[in-house]
């Protein structure tokens, strides 16, 4: 690791970073505003859950198509269009909510549209970042973007709640729309060399097949994605168990709030540290070591969490390691993907790495009732440790050299 401020002289990345802050803040404000509005209108947790499910299913259903789109067209223009699309939907919601109390299906339609946009904007955003910064700055750029997300996750809900309380949902939607339009405008100041696409002559399905072929034929990439599936499942399960653990320990709602704040503090600390240093050649073992240490910390929570101070300290370490993993792992993986296939391969990886979280959430609900939240922490952390050790034992992972690059 080497201390470096070079990335802060990259004006195009700084514009992208500012745009990401605005969109992340907009997403945070929108979610808390919409969730509370749905509760007020319907009073039904099923409606709220159905909306989230619709957005998630739509995104995962179309993200392979979105990745193929990213590889064929200007990523910069796709991100501008995504921001304008989100802003337009929010502006329409503002007008609808201002005129009358809309039926629930209006929000379902908006959720599907947001899911479709996410299916393109998520792989597009990841691809665009790798074209803005040199490979040696991948970890720094990831940490800065994570700082934006963490800060938005703290400030956004507070801002959204205040806007809702004073002006109602309509004003929150309007300001949110403005944030996305401004974010789109910032892209006009970004200078980036777009990759020339060679894929337009082939069909979308052929392009997606090429992405799968590369992914399956890249053992390091495929193995680390599969590892992330299990690691994310472990972390997802323990996060579902956290409020039940807090309840069993009689720490109350304040303790639960402090628990989430501790995780956020740890994440921000990691993001700040990694934003200041360059890791020139990140390797898979760095990801595995960080996940192993996170697993150890989760197990310790299961055994030594009777005191609130101890629990909060351990949760801050969980947040630190989680942020570190989300900074190091993409920096390793993204360096292995050829630019012309980047969107399609990233789409595949998003599905594999992300689909385990809802599965783990459902499984955790069953396990909490049968073995209790404390044991879910123990077994979840143990699983993360064991999977990290198994993957590290593979020679092509353990002996990986940065020279094994994309072509």
C-alpha positions as CSV (number, residue, x, y, z in Angstrom):
1,X,0.0,0.0,0.0
2,X,1.2,3.5,-0.9
3,X,-0.2,6.8,0.2
4,X,-1.4,8.8,-2.9
5,X,-3.6,11.7,-3.7
6,X,-3.3,11.4,-7.4
7,X,-6.9,10.3,-7.9
8,X,-8.1,13.6,-6.6
9,X,-6.5,15.3,-9.6
10,X,-8.7,13.3,-12.0
11,X,-11.4,15.8,-12.6
12,X,-13.6,13.4,-14.6
13,X,-13.6,11.0,-11.8
14,X,-14.5,13.7,-9.3
15,X,-17.5,14.7,-11.4
16,X,-18.5,11.1,-11.5
17,X,-18.1,10.9,-7.8
18,X,-20.2,13.9,-7.2
19,X,-22.9,12.5,-9.5
20,X,-22.8,9.2,-7.6
21,X,-23.2,11.1,-4.3
22,X,-26.3,12.9,-5.7
23,X,-27.9,9.7,-7.1
24,X,-27.1,7.7,-3.9
25,X,-28.6,10.5,-1.8
26,X,-31.6,10.5,-4.1
27,X,-32.1,6.7,-3.8
28,X,-31.9,7.0,0.0
29,X,-34.5,9.8,0.2
30,X,-36.8,8.0,-2.3
31,X,-36.8,4.7,-0.5
32,X,-37.7,6.1,3.0
33,X,-40.3,8.5,1.4
34,X,-41.9,5.8,-0.7
35,X,-41.9,3.1,2.1
36,X,-43.5,5.5,4.5
37,X,-46.0,6.7,1.9
38,X,-47.0,3.1,1.2
39,X,-47.4,2.4,4.9
40,X,-49.6,5.5,5.2
41,X,-51.8,4.7,2.2
42,X,-52.1,0.9,2.6
43,X,-50.9,0.1,6.1
44,X,-49.9,-3.3,4.6
45,X,-46.4,-4.8,5.0
46,X,-47.2,-7.1,2.1
47,X,-47.6,-4.1,-0.3
48,X,-44.2,-2.7,0.9
49,X,-42.5,-6.1,0.5
50,X,-44.1,-6.7,-2.9
51,X,-42.7,-3.4,-4.2
52,X,-39.2,-4.3,-3.1
53,X,-39.6,-7.7,-4.6
54,X,-40.8,-6.3,-7.9
55,X,-37.8,-4.0,-8.2
56,X,-35.3,-6.8,-7.3
57,X,-36.8,-9.4,-9.6
58,X,-37.0,-6.9,-12.5
59,X,-33.4,-6.0,-12.1
60,X,-32.1,-9.6,-11.9
61,X,-34.3,-10.7,-14.8
62,X,-32.9,-8.1,-17.2
63,X,-29.4,-7.5,-15.9
64,X,-27.8,-9.9,-18.5
65,X,-29.6,-8.0,-21.2
66,X,-28.4,-4.7,-19.5
67,X,-24.8,-5.9,-19.5
68,X,-25.0,-6.7,-23.3
69,X,-26.4,-3.2,-23.8
70,X,-23.5,-1.7,-21.9
71,X,-21.0,-3.4,-24.2
72,X,-22.7,-2.1,-27.4
73,X,-23.4,1.5,-26.6
74,X,-21.8,4.6,-25.1
75,X,-21.6,3.9,-21.3
76,X,-21.6,7.7,-20.6
77,X,-24.8,8.2,-22.6
78,X,-26.4,5.2,-20.9
79,X,-25.7,6.7,-17.5
80,X,-27.0,10.1,-18.6
81,X,-30.2,8.4,-19.9
82,X,-30.6,6.4,-16.7
83,X,-30.4,9.5,-14.5
84,X,-32.8,11.4,-16.7
85,X,-35.1,8.3,-16.7
86,X,-35.1,8.1,-12.9
87,X,-35.6,11.9,-12.7
88,X,-38.6,11.8,-15.1
89,X,-40.3,8.9,-13.2
90,X,-39.9,10.9,-9.9
91,X,-41.2,14.1,-11.5
92,X,-44.3,12.1,-12.7
93,X,-44.8,10.7,-9.2
94,X,-44.5,14.2,-7.8
95,X,-47.3,15.4,-10.2
96,X,-49.5,12.3,-9.4
97,X,-49.1,12.6,-5.6
98,X,-49.7,16.3,-5.7
99,X,-53.0,15.9,-7.6
100,X,-54.6,12.9,-5.8
101,X,-53.9,9.8,-3.7
102,X,-52.7,7.3,-6.3
103,X,-53.6,3.7,-6.4
104,X,-50.9,1.1,-5.4
105,X,-50.4,-0.1,-9.0
106,X,-48.9,3.3,-9.9
107,X,-46.0,2.6,-7.5
108,X,-45.7,-1.0,-8.8
109,X,-45.3,0.3,-12.3
110,X,-42.7,2.8,-11.1
111,X,-40.9,-0.1,-9.3
112,X,-40.7,-2.1,-12.5
113,X,-39.4,0.9,-14.4
114,X,-36.8,1.5,-11.7
115,X,-35.8,-2.2,-11.9
116,X,-35.3,-2.0,-15.7
117,X,-33.2,1.2,-15.3
118,X,-31.1,-0.5,-12.6
119,X,-30.5,-3.5,-14.9
120,X,-28.6,-1.1,-17.2
121,X,-27.2,1.5,-14.8
122,X,-25.6,-0.9,-12.4
123,X,-23.3,-2.6,-14.9
124,X,-22.9,0.7,-16.7
125,X,-21.7,2.5,-13.6
126,X,-19.1,-0.2,-12.7
127,X,-17.9,-0.3,-16.3
128,X,-17.6,3.5,-16.5
129,X,-15.5,3.7,-13.3
130,X,-12.9,1.3,-14.8
131,X,-12.6,3.6,-17.8
132,X,-12.2,6.8,-15.8
133,X,-9.3,5.7,-13.5
134,X,-6.1,3.7,-14.0
135,X,-6.1,0.1,-12.7
136,X,-3.8,1.1,-9.8
137,X,-6.6,3.4,-8.6
138,X,-9.4,0.8,-8.6
139,X,-9.3,0.4,-4.8
140,X,-9.2,4.1,-4.2
141,X,-12.1,4.8,-6.6
142,X,-14.2,2.0,-5.0
143,X,-13.5,3.4,-1.5
144,X,-14.5,6.9,-2.5
145,X,-17.8,5.6,-4.1
146,X,-18.4,3.6,-0.9
147,X,-17.9,6.7,1.2
148,X,-20.6,8.4,-0.9
149,X,-23.0,5.5,-0.4
150,X,-22.4,5.2,3.3
151,X,-22.8,9.0,3.8
152,X,-26.0,8.9,1.8
153,X,-27.2,6.0,3.8
154,X,-26.9,8.1,6.9
155,X,-28.0,11.5,5.7
156,X,-30.6,10.4,3.1
157,X,-33.1,8.8,5.4
158,X,-32.9,11.7,7.8
159,X,-33.4,14.2,5.0
160,X,-36.2,12.2,3.5
161,X,-38.0,11.9,6.8
162,X,-37.7,15.7,7.4
163,X,-39.0,16.5,4.0
164,X,-41.9,14.1,4.4
165,X,-42.8,15.5,7.8
166,X,-42.7,19.1,6.7
167,X,-43.8,19.1,3.0
168,X,-45.2,15.6,2.4
169,X,-44.0,13.0,-0.1
170,X,-44.5,15.2,-3.1
171,X,-41.7,17.6,-2.2
172,X,-39.3,14.7,-1.5
173,X,-40.1,13.3,-4.9
174,X,-39.5,16.7,-6.6
175,X,-36.2,17.4,-4.9
176,X,-35.2,13.8,-5.6
177,X,-36.0,14.3,-9.3
178,X,-33.9,17.5,-9.4
179,X,-30.9,15.6,-7.9
180,X,-31.0,13.0,-10.7
181,X,-31.3,15.7,-13.4
182,X,-28.3,17.5,-11.9
183,X,-26.4,14.2,-11.8
184,X,-27.1,13.7,-15.5
185,X,-25.8,17.2,-16.2
186,X,-22.5,16.5,-14.4
187,X,-21.7,13.8,-17.0
188,X,-21.5,16.5,-19.6
189,X,-18.2,17.6,-17.9
190,X,-16.7,14.1,-17.9
191,X,-14.1,13.3,-20.5
192,X,-13.6,9.6,-21.1
193,X,-12.4,7.4,-24.0
194,X,-15.2,5.1,-24.9
195,X,-14.3,1.6,-25.9
196,X,-15.1,0.9,-29.6
197,X,-17.7,-1.9,-29.7
198,X,-17.2,-4.8,-32.0
199,X,-20.3,-6.6,-30.9
200,X,-23.1,-4.8,-32.7
201,X,-23.0,-7.2,-35.6
202,X,-23.9,-10.2,-33.4
203,X,-27.2,-10.7,-31.7
204,X,-27.8,-9.9,-28.0
205,X,-28.1,-13.5,-27.2
206,X,-24.8,-14.4,-28.9
207,X,-23.2,-11.6,-27.0
208,X,-24.5,-12.9,-23.7
209,X,-23.3,-16.4,-24.6
210,X,-19.8,-14.9,-25.2
211,X,-19.9,-13.3,-21.8
212,X,-20.8,-16.7,-20.2
213,X,-18.1,-18.5,-22.2
214,X,-15.4,-16.0,-20.9
215,X,-16.7,-16.2,-17.3
216,X,-16.7,-20.0,-17.2
217,X,-13.3,-20.1,-18.8
218,X,-11.8,-17.7,-16.2
219,X,-11.3,-19.9,-13.2
220,X,-10.2,-17.1,-10.8
221,X,-13.1,-14.9,-11.7
222,X,-15.7,-17.8,-11.5
223,X,-14.3,-19.1,-8.2
224,X,-14.2,-15.7,-6.6
225,X,-17.8,-15.0,-7.7
226,X,-18.9,-18.4,-6.3
227,X,-17.0,-17.6,-3.1
228,X,-18.9,-14.2,-2.9
229,X,-22.2,-16.1,-3.2
230,X,-21.5,-18.0,0.1
231,X,-19.8,-15.0,1.9
232,X,-22.7,-12.8,1.1
233,X,-25.1,-15.5,2.2
234,X,-23.3,-15.7,5.6
235,X,-23.3,-11.9,6.1
236,X,-26.9,-11.6,4.9
237,X,-28.1,-14.3,7.4
238,X,-26.4,-12.6,10.4
239,X,-27.8,-9.2,9.5
240,X,-31.3,-10.6,9.5
241,X,-30.5,-12.2,12.9
242,X,-29.1,-8.9,14.4
243,X,-32.4,-7.4,15.6
244,X,-33.4,-10.7,17.2
245,X,-30.0,-10.9,19.0
246,X,-30.5,-7.3,20.2
247,X,-34.0,-8.2,21.5
248,X,-32.7,-11.3,23.3
249,X,-30.0,-9.3,25.0
250,X,-32.6,-6.6,26.0
251,X,-30.7,-3.8,24.4
252,X,-33.9,-2.3,23.0
253,X,-34.4,0.0,19.9
254,X,-31.6,2.3,21.0
255,X,-29.2,-0.6,21.1
256,X,-30.4,-1.6,17.6
257,X,-29.8,1.9,16.4
258,X,-26.3,2.0,17.8
259,X,-25.6,-1.4,16.3
260,X,-26.3,-0.1,12.8
261,X,-24.4,3.1,13.5
262,X,-21.4,1.0,14.6
263,X,-21.4,-1.0,11.3
264,X,-21.6,2.3,9.4
265,X,-18.7,3.8,11.4
266,X,-16.6,0.8,10.7
267,X,-17.4,1.0,7.0
268,X,-16.7,4.7,6.7
269,X,-13.3,4.2,8.5
270,X,-12.3,1.5,6.0
271,X,-13.5,3.7,3.1
272,X,-11.4,6.6,4.3
273,X,-8.3,4.5,4.8
274,X,-8.5,2.9,1.4
275,X,-9.2,6.2,-0.3
276,X,-5.8,7.5,0.8
277,X,-3.7,4.5,-0.3
278,X,-3.0,2.8,-3.6
279,X,-2.9,-1.0,-3.7
280,X,-1.0,-1.5,-7.0
281,X,-1.6,-5.2,-7.4
282,X,-4.6,-6.5,-5.4
283,X,-4.7,-10.3,-5.2
284,X,-7.5,-12.8,-4.4
285,X,-5.9,-13.8,-1.1
286,X,-6.5,-10.3,0.2
287,X,-10.2,-10.7,-0.3
288,X,-10.1,-14.2,1.3
289,X,-8.1,-13.0,4.3
290,X,-10.5,-10.1,4.9
291,X,-13.5,-12.4,4.7
292,X,-11.8,-14.9,7.1
293,X,-11.3,-12.1,9.6
294,X,-14.8,-11.0,9.2
295,X,-16.0,-14.5,9.8
296,X,-13.9,-14.7,13.0
297,X,-15.5,-11.4,14.2
298,X,-19.0,-12.7,13.5
299,X,-18.3,-15.9,15.5
300,X,-17.0,-13.8,18.4
301,X,-20.3,-11.9,18.4
302,X,-22.1,-15.2,18.8
303,X,-20.0,-16.0,21.9
304,X,-19.1,-12.6,23.5
305,X,-22.0,-10.2,23.0
306,X,-23.5,-9.9,26.5
307,X,-22.2,-6.4,26.9
308,X,-23.4,-3.7,24.5
309,X,-20.0,-2.0,24.3
310,X,-18.4,-5.3,23.2
311,X,-21.1,-6.0,20.7
312,X,-20.8,-2.5,19.2
313,X,-17.0,-2.8,18.9
314,X,-17.3,-6.2,17.1
315,X,-20.0,-4.8,14.8
316,X,-17.8,-1.9,13.8
317,X,-15.1,-4.4,12.9
318,X,-17.7,-6.3,10.8
319,X,-18.5,-3.1,9.0
320,X,-14.8,-2.4,8.5
321,X,-14.1,-5.8,7.0
322,X,-17.3,-5.7,4.8
323,X,-16.2,-2.4,3.3
324,X,-12.7,-3.6,2.8
325,X,-14.0,-6.7,1.0
326,X,-16.2,-4.5,-1.2
327,X,-13.2,-2.4,-2.1
328,X,-10.6,-5.1,-2.7
329,X,-12.6,-7.8,-4.4
330,X,-14.0,-5.7,-7.3
331,X,-10.5,-4.3,-7.9
332,X,-9.2,-7.9,-8.3
333,X,-12.1,-9.1,-10.4
334,X,-12.5,-6.1,-12.7
335,X,-8.8,-6.2,-13.7
336,X,-9.4,-9.7,-15.2
337,X,-12.3,-8.8,-17.5
338,X,-11.6,-7.7,-21.1
339,X,-13.1,-4.2,-21.8
340,X,-15.2,-5.4,-24.7
341,X,-16.9,-8.0,-22.5
342,X,-17.0,-6.0,-19.3
343,X,-20.8,-5.3,-19.1
344,X,-21.9,-8.8,-19.9
345,X,-19.4,-10.5,-17.4
346,X,-20.3,-7.9,-14.7
347,X,-24.0,-8.7,-15.2
348,X,-23.3,-12.4,-14.7
349,X,-21.3,-11.7,-11.5
350,X,-24.0,-9.4,-10.1
351,X,-26.6,-12.2,-10.4
352,X,-24.3,-14.9,-8.8
353,X,-23.1,-12.7,-6.0
354,X,-26.4,-11.0,-5.2
355,X,-28.9,-13.8,-5.5
356,X,-27.7,-15.4,-2.3
357,X,-28.8,-12.6,0.0
358,X,-32.6,-13.0,-0.4
359,X,-32.1,-16.8,-0.1
360,X,-30.0,-16.3,3.1
361,X,-32.6,-13.9,4.5
362,X,-35.4,-16.5,4.2
363,X,-33.2,-19.3,5.5
364,X,-32.1,-17.1,8.5
365,X,-35.7,-16.6,9.4
366,X,-36.2,-20.3,9.8
367,X,-32.9,-20.9,11.6
368,X,-33.6,-18.1,14.1
369,X,-36.7,-19.9,15.3
370,X,-35.0,-23.2,15.6
371,X,-31.5,-22.5,16.9
372,X,-31.7,-18.8,18.0
373,X,-29.9,-15.7,16.7
374,X,-26.7,-16.2,18.6
375,X,-26.1,-19.6,16.9
376,X,-26.9,-18.1,13.5
377,X,-24.0,-15.7,14.1
378,X,-21.7,-18.6,15.1
379,X,-22.6,-20.8,12.1
380,X,-22.7,-17.9,9.7
381,X,-19.2,-16.7,10.7
382,X,-17.9,-20.3,10.6
383,X,-19.3,-20.8,7.1
384,X,-17.5,-17.7,5.9
385,X,-14.2,-18.8,7.5
386,X,-14.4,-22.3,6.1
387,X,-15.3,-21.2,2.5
388,X,-12.4,-18.7,2.6
389,X,-10.0,-21.4,3.7
390,X,-11.3,-23.9,1.0
391,X,-10.9,-21.3,-1.8
392,X,-7.5,-20.3,-0.6
393,X,-6.4,-23.9,-0.7
394,X,-6.9,-23.9,-4.5
395,X,-3.5,-23.6,-6.2
396,X,-4.7,-21.2,-9.0
397,X,-6.1,-18.9,-6.3
398,X,-3.3,-19.1,-3.8
399,X,-0.6,-18.7,-6.5
400,X,-2.4,-16.1,-8.6
401,X,-0.1,-13.4,-10.0
402,X,-1.2,-10.0,-11.2
403,X,0.4,-10.7,-14.6
404,X,-2.5,-13.1,-15.3
405,X,-4.4,-10.3,-16.9
406,X,-7.4,-9.8,-19.2
407,X,-6.9,-9.9,-22.9
